[in-house]
Amino acid sequence: MLKIFLGVVAGFFVWSILWVGIDAVLRGVWADYNTSVEAMNFSPVLLMVPLILSAICSIVAGFVAALIAKENSKSPLILGVLLLLVGIFVQMGVWDKIPLWYHLAFWILLIPMTVFGGKLSQSRNNEVRRNY
């Protein structure tokens, strides 16, 4: 149980650090993206960037959670639920500034992508075992 808890906590930190870091880099190198974020005025194409970023962060975080917990089902699922709860809270703060489809897509992707990351961890572990 402690490993699952540690995996979830580590996965949450990984997701958060990746999100903030990649977002900062994108804002620094992509003027249109930075302007959109600052004004909270996104074109549909620019809204796809944070959705893709969230999916990538979720996959990596699920992978890390499963790797640390040494299991690939409970920790990514719990992490996905935690990310969803935090995501709902954060998205409520910008509810009227971003279209409904974005909020729904963001929320819908969190759990499946995190669980997928956990499954990738299992695939990696199976591959490592085959090689030794």
N, C-alpha and C positions, 0 to 999 in steps of 0.2 A: 504494500500500500504506500509506503514511503517513496519507493521508486516511481510509482505512478504520480504521486504528488510532485516530486522533483521534476519529472518529465513534463508535466503540465506547466509548472512555473517556468522552467527553462524554455519551453515552447512559446509561452506567452511573451517572455522577454525577447526571444529571437524574432518573433513576429513584429513586435513593437520597434525593435532596433532596426530591422530591415526596412520597415515602413518609413520611419523617420529619416533614416539614412538615404534610401533611394529617392524619397520625395525631395529631400534637400538637394541631392545631386541634380535631379530633373529640374528643379526650380532654378538652380544655378546655371544650367547649360541650355535651357529651353525657355526662351523669353515668353512665348505664347502660353506655355503651361503656367509659368510663374504669374503672369498677368491674370490668367483665368482663376488661379487659386486665390490670389489676393482680392480680386473682385467678386469671387464666388459666382462667376458667370462663365459656365462651361458650354462649349459646343458638344453635341453628342459624341463626336470623335474624341475630343479631349476627356470626356467622361469615361471612355473605355480605358484610358491609361490607369486611373486608380483601381478600376475593376481588375485589370490584368495584374497590377502590382499586388492587390489583395490576394488574388489566387496564388501568385508565386510565393508570397509571404506565408500563406496558409499551408501550402505544400511543404515548404522548408520547415516550418514550425512543427507540423505533424510528424515529419521525419525525425526531427530532433527529439520531440517528446517520446516517440516510440523507441528511439535509440537509447535514450537515458533510462526509460522505464523498463527496457528489455522486454517489451511486449508491444503489439501493434494494434490493439483494438480499443482498450479502455482509455489509455492516455490521449490518443488523438481525438477520440470522441468527446471526452471531457473538455479537452482544450478547445475543440470546435464549439461546444456549447458556451464555454467561457468567452470566446471571441465573439460569438453571436450576441451574448448579453451586453458586452462592452460595446460592440458595434451598434446595437440598438440605441444605447445611451448616447453614443457619439453622434449617430445619424439624426437623432431627435434635435440636436443642437443646430443642425443645418437643414431641417426638414423642409422649410419653405423656400430654400435657395437652390435645391437640386430636385430634378424630376423624380416622381414616384418610381419609375422603372429602374432608376439607378439604385435607390434604396433597396428595393426588392432583390435586384440582382446581387448587390453586395451581400445582403443577408443570406440569400439562398446559396451562394457559393462557399461561405465560410466553413460549414461543417463537412460537406463532401470533399472539398479540397484538402482540408486538414486530415481527414480519414484517409484520403488517397496518399498523402505524404507518409502516413503511418504504414500503409501497405507497401510503399516503396522501400521503407526501412526493412520490412520482412524480406522483400526481394533481394536487397543488398545483403542481408544476413545469410540467406540461402546461397547466394553467389560466393560469399566469403567461405562458407562451410565447404562448398564444392571444391574450392581451390586449395583447401588444406587437408 
